[in-house]
Amino acid sequence: MEKSLRKHLANCAAVLASENDELTVHIPDNLTHTQLRRGIDKTLFHPNKRNVNKLRNQHSIPSDIPLIAFVGRLDDSKNLMTLVHAAKHLLDHSQGLHLISAGKGYLQERVEKILGKNVSFAGTLSPQKVAHLNASSNSFVFPSTLEVWPNAVLEAKSCGTSVLVAPGGGDVYVSEQNKDGIIVDDQSSSCWAAMIDELLNDPARLTRIGAAARNDVETKPLSWEDVLQEDLIPIWRQAASQ
């Protein structure tokens, strides 16, 4: 990120210099300790985007079937099959559910063979449609264990949706275990199945976690405006002054 920022500033300097032969801009060496954080559009990703009937109609899902959302690449980097096998375990034990997956990847055909009519593939969605999916689902499940800033989890929380995440993945956005999200430590599909089953059969807990998730987003994570004002503009000013 630091290298990219320095390159971008250098490019800006080059453009300015081309318009004014007397302008010289020095990129300070102390930019090596800067950090550009990730933000969230709290207005776009909001609980008011909830429209369950519309989502069910889009994918022909009965009204009594719980909805689970997943947003990300359909490949092994996201540990998607952990979720898929957990869902299959629950379906085999008479726990109804429907997985709606947003994203593309080589695992789609394999997932469809395992879950059949109990999975829908939404493909690559616009941010507005991702917000609708998140806000209208009972839970957002993200088993990836290798993430830096998984905005998919932050977007789900911002929509007031309960999130289940893994250590090393979405846990970076869970402030307090079992309050604004649930971190599933055991990466076996049976453990994920047990936790999903527990939540789906406790609507009050789902609602409570979802509300806490939205509150956490409102009070702690940054908006993109904050990122601009706190992370970018000070560095630009520093570079210009030097």
C-alpha positions, -999 to +999 in steps of 0.1 A: +000+000+000+028+024+009+046+017-024+014+023-043+007+056-025+042+069-031+039+060-068+005+077-070+019+109-054+049+108-077+025+105-107+005+135-094+038+154-091+047+146-126+014+159-140+018+191-120+054+196-131+044+192-167+021+221-163+046+243-145+083+240-153+093+258-121+074+234-098+094+208-079+077+183-055+096+161-031+081+128-019+092+125+018+109+094+029+088+092+061+058+080+041+070+045+049+050+046+082+016+056+067-014+033+065-044+036+043-074+020+061-105+006+046-139+023+048-176+015+045-205+034+030-228+033+060-257+047+040-256+022+012-249-008+034-278-002+058-306-024+074-332-003+055-321-022+024-339-053+038-366-067+015-369-104+022-399-111-001-381-095-031-350-117-025-371-148-021-390-141-053-358-135-072-345-169-064-378-188-060-372-196-023-402-206-001-411-182+027-403-206+056-367-214+045-339-195+063-315-176+041-277-177+044-256-152+024-220-156+012-201-130-007-167-138-022-149-158-048-162-193-053-128-210-047-107-227-021-091-194-010-124-186+008-128-221+024-162-221+007-165-259+009-165-257+047-197-238+044-211-260+017-205-292+037-219-276+068-251-267+048-253-302+034-250-317+069-279-295+081-300-304+051-294-341+057-306-336+093-338-318+083-327-283+090-340-263+061-319-235+046-310-218+014-275-205+005-273-175-017-238-170-031-226-137-047-194-141-067-179-163-093-153-191-093-144-226-103-162-243-074-197-233-086-205-266-104-192-286-075-213-266-050-244-270-071-240-308-073-238-310-035-266-286-026-288-288-056-320-267-053-308-254-019-283-230-034-286-199-057-258-183-075-263-145-078-230-139-097-212-106-095-235-081-078-234-043-077-229-028-042-266-019-041-276-056-047-250-068-022-266-046+004-300-060-004-287-096-002-270-090+032-298-071+048-325-096+036-306-127+048-309-144+082-271-147+085-239-140+067-213-168+068-177-163+058-153-192+066-122-177+050-091-179+072-068-157+051-079-121+049-064-086+055-094-063+054-125-084+043-149-057+034-176-083+026-179-089+064-179-052+072-207-047+046-228-075+061-224-060+096-233-026+083-266-041+070-275-053+104-268-090+096-254-115+121-220-127+108-202-160+114-165-157+106-132-176+110-100-167+129-076-150+105-104-139+083-135-119+092-126-119+129-107-086+123-142-069+122-157-086+153-152-064+183-166-088+209-172-125+205-209-134+206-220-098+207-215-082+172-205-114+155-194-150+161-159-163+155-160-201+148-126-214+161-130-250+149-127-251+111-145-285+107-177-284+087-195-301+116-187-273+140-198-247+115-230-267+110-237-268+147-232-230+150-254-222+120-281-245+133-279-229+168-284-195+153-311-203+128-332-218+157-327-187+179-343-158+160-340-135+190-302-140+191-299-134+154-317-101+157-296-091+188-263-099+171-274-081+139-284-050+158-251-050+177-232-055+144-248-023+129-241-004+161-205-014+160-201-002+124-218+031+133-194+038+162-161+023+153-152+015+116-144+044+094-164+058+066-147+066+033-149+103+042-129+095+074-103+077+053-099+106+030-097+132+058-075+112+082-053+091+060-050+106+026-052+144+028-026+148+056-001+128+035-009+149+004-004+181+024+028+168+039+042+159+005+032+193-009+048+212+020+081+194+016 
